Amino acid sequence: MQLEDLVPELLARILQVLDHPRDLLSLIRASPHCFRVYAESPAIILSPILKNAILPDALHHALACVHLPSISSQTVPVAFLRDYFQYEPLAFPTDKTALTALCGLCLRTSHFVDDYSSRAMRALNLKSDAGQATASALSSTERARFQRAFFRYELYCRIFPVDHYARSRSLVPADEQFTEFIARMAPWEVEEVSCVHHYFTVLIGRFLDDLEDQFVEAVRTAPGFRHPILTDFLTDSLTPEPAKRRKIRRTTASGLKHDSFIPSSEPTQKDMDDRQSPADNANVVFVSNFDLYGLDLFSSDGRFRSPKYVSYVASLGSTLMYRLALGDKGQRRRIIQENTPVWRDFLPEALEHAPGTGPKTTMPYGIDDNHLSHPNLGYYRFKRSEEEIYFGILNASILSRPLRERAFVFWDADRILCPVVSDQLQKARRMDPERVHLQFDRYEGKSAEERLKGVRIPRVQMDRIVEEFGSLFESWRSIHHQCISRNENSMP
């Protein structure tokens, strides 16, 4: 019997027991009958599916994101946070708007949980090949830990939003963020959230690297591109000295050097084609001074500030991150252009206000029960300090990034005790600092400006590239302000 043959009442019951909203989406896209049944009573069908997809230990944090009142001023929602941290019951939404918002949050979070856990398993050298530790599916407790961390991170983004009226600002300063939110959580709970921040920043960093490569390629393939070495060579070879023969040192394919002579008085046809008139030279510019062109993201100074740019984009929440993760190159470029080069106070800056010392950690009895009310075994075994402290994100705290890359605070005890996993986490904990910086510190790489040092292109091409790759933040913010003003003026 096919779905199209089922009576609506029976089909509705079948839809209600689906495990995840993405299964529902697949069915209603494939079957007009399923779509009609869902459209008649979306709330009745969607509610049980969401309860199946969001595990009970993570549901409170997901509902908090939906129930959070609108944040439009520097006032922290104190009463809301009090109820949230005291685990006061939050009603499951019944209206279509709230259910749709919760469904979107669930879909985005599931994507990120699957991606982060898969990346972490690869970093732990877990494989499905015979004879090796297997990258088995997440257990319910592992998935609940991941879900809880992503929902908490999303809530943090929403409670402490960007101040769109001021460049490089948050509505709430870092010290208040720590006091009102972070300090109310145990260090291990905060570490779960910090792992989510790490995951997002790694994703964004890779997208920025891709965009930088696109920028460099656009310059190198621009008509009239002049490489500094080639330019110097042509200048020398085209100098009118017919009596001289210029000696060129060449390298053969075998690596042996030999000398050859070319007559400087007889330039090749390509040399003649590349020769420019004084007027042409006046219209050729060095590819430099990126900060003056709105190309801060690709400048040497911008490379130094890059971690702040990355953190800013991560702080904008799961909706933007989801668009960034699933977008094509053009869409990603546009999102990055609209949200750089700016920074603000967020989780990394808030953690700088945490106390530097704490009591010594003692591992409780029965830690292997995997209960979500306490840390996992990985936290106790591999965290970088024996003290119970909040681990930072900035500066020397970069040494925690190999562990965060491997999601060490999310795994069940039986996975932690797997020899392959235990060995990889121990290596991550003791990774050489130089290697950590080389792998995770964005300061280490060359900027696009350094990679293009001495390069010249026609001014018209430079203008085109600036138009294509330059920051759109100021124009985007102007449009955003106009929308806010229109909304405020239309309010009764």
ChimeraX attribute file (.defattr): number of C-alpha atoms within 10 A of each C-alpha:
attribute: neighborCount
match mode: 1-to-1
recipient: residues
	/A:1	5
	/A:2	5
	/A:3	15
	/A:4	12
	/A:5	9
	/A:6	13
	/A:7	11
	/A:8	17
	/A:9	9
	/A:10	11
	/A:11	17
	/A:12	19
	/A:13	12
	/A:14	12
	/A:15	22
	/A:16	19
	/A:17	16
	/A:18	18
	/A:19	16
	/A:20	21
	/A:21	21
	/A:22	16
	/A:23	12
	/A:24	21
	/A:25	12
	/A:26	11
	/A:27	17
	/A:28	18
	/A:29	11
	/A:30	11
	/A:31	12
	/A:32	13
	/A:33	19
	/A:34	22
	/A:35	16
	/A:36	13
	/A:37	19
	/A:38	22
	/A:39	12
	/A:40	12
	/A:41	12
	/A:42	17
	/A:43	18
	/A:44	16
	/A:45	21
	/A:46	24
	/A:47	20
	/A:48	17
	/A:49	21
	/A:50	22
	/A:51	15
	/A:52	16
	/A:53	18
	/A:54	25
	/A:55	18
	/A:56	12
	/A:57	18
	/A:58	20
	/A:59	19
	/A:60	21
	/A:61	25
	/A:62	25
	/A:63	21
	/A:64	22
	/A:65	21
	/A:66	18
	/A:67	16
	/A:68	15
	/A:69	12
	/A:70	9
	/A:71	14
	/A:72	12
	/A:73	12
	/A:74	13
	/A:75	11
	/A:76	18
	/A:77	15
	/A:78	11
	/A:79	8
	/A:80	15
	/A:81	17
	/A:82	14
	/A:83	13
	/A:84	17
	/A:85	12
	/A:86	10
	/A:87	12
	/A:88	11
	/A:89	11
	/A:90	16
	/A:91	10
	/A:92	17
	/A:93	17
	/A:94	12
	/A:95	10
	/A:96	15
	/A:97	11
	/A:98	16
	/A:99	19
	/A:100	17
	/A:101	13
	/A:102	22
	/A:103	21
	/A:104	15
	/A:105	21
	/A:106	21
	/A:107	17
	/A:108	17
	/A:109	24
	/A:110	20
	/A:111	13
	/A:112	22
	/A:113	20
	/A:114	15
	/A:115	13
	/A:116	21
	/A:117	23
	/A:118	18
	/A:119	16
	/A:120	20
	/A:121	19
	/A:122	13
	/A:123	18
	/A:124	23
	/A:125	18
	/A:126	18
	/A:127	14
	/A:128	11
	/A:129	9
	/A:130	7
	/A:131	7
	/A:132	11
	/A:133	17
	/A:134	16
	/A:135	18
	/A:136	12
	/A:137	11
	/A:138	17
	/A:139	12
	/A:140	12
	/A:141	17
	/A:142	20
	/A:143	23
	/A:144	21
	/A:145	25
	/A:146	28
	/A:147	24
	/A:148	26
	/A:149	26
	/A:150	29
	/A:151	25
	/A:152	22
	/A:153	26
	/A:154	24
	/A:155	21
	/A:156	20
	/A:157	19
	/A:158	18
	/A:159	23
	/A:160	26
	/A:161	23
	/A:162	23
	/A:163	16
	/A:164	14
	/A:165	13
	/A:166	10
	/A:167	15
	/A:168	16
	/A:169	18
	/A:170	20
	/A:171	22
	/A:172	19
	/A:173	16
	/A:174	20
	/A:175	17
	/A:176	15
	/A:177	24
	/A:178	20
	/A:179	13
	/A:180	15
	/A:181	19
	/A:182	22
	/A:183	18
	/A:184	15
	/A:185	14
	/A:186	14
	/A:187	17
	/A:188	20
	/A:189	20
	/A:190	24
	/A:191	25
	/A:192	25
	/A:193	24
	/A:194	24
	/A:195	27
	/A:196	26
	/A:197	21
	/A:198	21
	/A:199	24
	/A:200	22
	/A:201	21
	/A:202	17
	/A:203	16
	/A:204	23
	/A:205	19
	/A:206	11
	/A:207	19
	/A:208	20
	/A:209	16
	/A:210	14
	/A:211	20
	/A:212	18
	/A:213	14
	/A:214	15
	/A:215	17
	/A:216	17
	/A:217	11
	/A:218	17
	/A:219	21
	/A:220	17
	/A:221	10
	/A:222	16
	/A:223	12
	/A:224	16
	/A:225	16
	/A:226	21
	/A:227	16
	/A:228	15
	/A:229	10
	/A:230	11
	/A:231	17
	/A:232	11
	/A:233	12
	/A:234	18
	/A:235	11
	/A:236	13
	/A:237	20
	/A:238	17
	/A:239	11
	/A:240	12
	/A:241	13
	/A:242	10
	/A:243	9
	/A:244	11
	/A:245	14
	/A:246	15
	/A:247	12
	/A:248	11
	/A:249	10
	/A:250	12
	/A:251	11
	/A:252	8
	/A:253	7
	/A:254	6
	/A:255	8
	/A:256	8
	/A:257	11
	/A:258	10
	/A:259	9
	/A:260	11
	/A:261	10
	/A:262	13
	/A:263	16
	/A:264	20
	/A:265	16
	/A:266	13
	/A:267	15
	/A:268	13
	/A:269	9
	/A:270	9
	/A:271	15
	/A:272	12
	/A:273	8
	/A:274	13
	/A:275	15
	/A:276	13
	/A:277	8
	/A:278	8
	/A:279	8
	/A:280	11
	/A:281	14
	/A:282	11
	/A:283	12
	/A:284	19
	/A:285	17
	/A:286	16
	/A:287	19
	/A:288	20
	/A:289	13
	/A:290	19
	/A:291	15
	/A:292	9
	/A:293	15
	/A:294	21
	/A:295	23
	/A:296	22
	/A:297	29
	/A:298	29
	/A:299	22
	/A:300	22
	/A:301	15
	/A:302	21
	/A:303	21
	/A:304	18
	/A:305	18
	/A:306	26
	/A:307	18
	/A:308	23
	/A:309	26
	/A:310	25
	/A:311	24
	/A:312	24
	/A:313	24
	/A:314	24
	/A:315	27
	/A:316	17
	/A:317	19
	/A:318	23
	/A:319	14
	/A:320	13
	/A:321	21
	/A:322	16
	/A:323	14
	/A:324	21
	/A:325	18
	/A:326	11
	/A:327	14
	/A:328	10
	/A:329	13
	/A:330	9
	/A:331	14
	/A:332	21
	/A:333	21
	/A:334	17
	/A:335	19
	/A:336	24
	/A:337	21
	/A:338	19
	/A:339	20
	/A:340	23
	/A:341	27
	/A:342	20
	/A:343	22
	/A:344	23
	/A:345	23
	/A:346	26
	/A:347	26
	/A:348	20
	/A:349	18
	/A:350	21
	/A:351	22
	/A:352	18
	/A:353	18
	/A:354	18
	/A:355	11
	/A:356	12
	/A:357	11
	/A:358	11
	/A:359	9
	/A:360	11
	/A:361	12
	/A:362	10
	/A:363	12
	/A:364	11
	/A:365	7
	/A:366	8
	/A:367	15
	/A:368	15
	/A:369	13
	/A:370	18
	/A:371	14
	/A:372	15
	/A:373	8
	/A:374	14
	/A:375	24
	/A:376	24
	/A:377	24
	/A:378	22
	/A:379	20
	/A:380	20
	/A:381	18
	/A:382	20
	/A:383	21
	/A:384	15
	/A:385	14
	/A:386	14
	/A:387	14
	/A:388	18
	/A:389	20
	/A:390	25
	/A:391	23
	/A:392	23
	/A:393	22
	/A:394	15
	/A:395	10
	/A:396	10
	/A:397	12
	/A:398	17
	/A:399	24
	/A:400	22
	/A:401	22
	/A:402	22
	/A:403	27
	/A:404	25
	/A:405	22
	/A:406	26
	/A:407	27
	/A:408	28
	/A:409	27
	/A:410	28
	/A:411	26
	/A:412	24
	/A:413	16
	/A:414	12
	/A:415	19
	/A:416	22
	/A:417	15
	/A:418	12
	/A:419	11
	/A:420	16
	/A:421	23
	/A:422	18
	/A:423	15
	/A:424	19
	/A:425	25
	/A:426	14
	/A:427	14
	/A:428	23
	/A:429	19
	/A:430	16
	/A:431	15
	/A:432	12
	/A:433	12
	/A:434	10
	/A:435	11
	/A:436	17
	/A:437	16
	/A:438	13
	/A:439	13
	/A:440	16
	/A:441	17
	/A:442	18
	/A:443	17
	/A:444	12
	/A:445	14
	/A:446	14
	/A:447	23
	/A:448	23
	/A:449	24
	/A:450	14
	/A:451	12
	/A:452	17
	/A:453	14
	/A:454	16
	/A:455	20
	/A:456	23
	/A:457	22
	/A:458	20
	/A:459	18
	/A:460	13
	/A:461	20
	/A:462	20
	/A:463	12
	/A:464	13
	/A:465	16
	/A:466	16
	/A:467	14
	/A:468	15
	/A:469	22
	/A:470	25
	/A:471	24
	/A:472	19
	/A:473	19
	/A:474	16
	/A:475	11
	/A:476	14
	/A:477	17
	/A:478	13
	/A:479	12
	/A:480	14
	/A:481	14
	/A:482	12
	/A:483	12
	/A:484	12
	/A:485	11
	/A:486	11
	/A:487	10
	/A:488	10
	/A:489	9
	/A:490	8
	/A:491	6
	/A:492	4
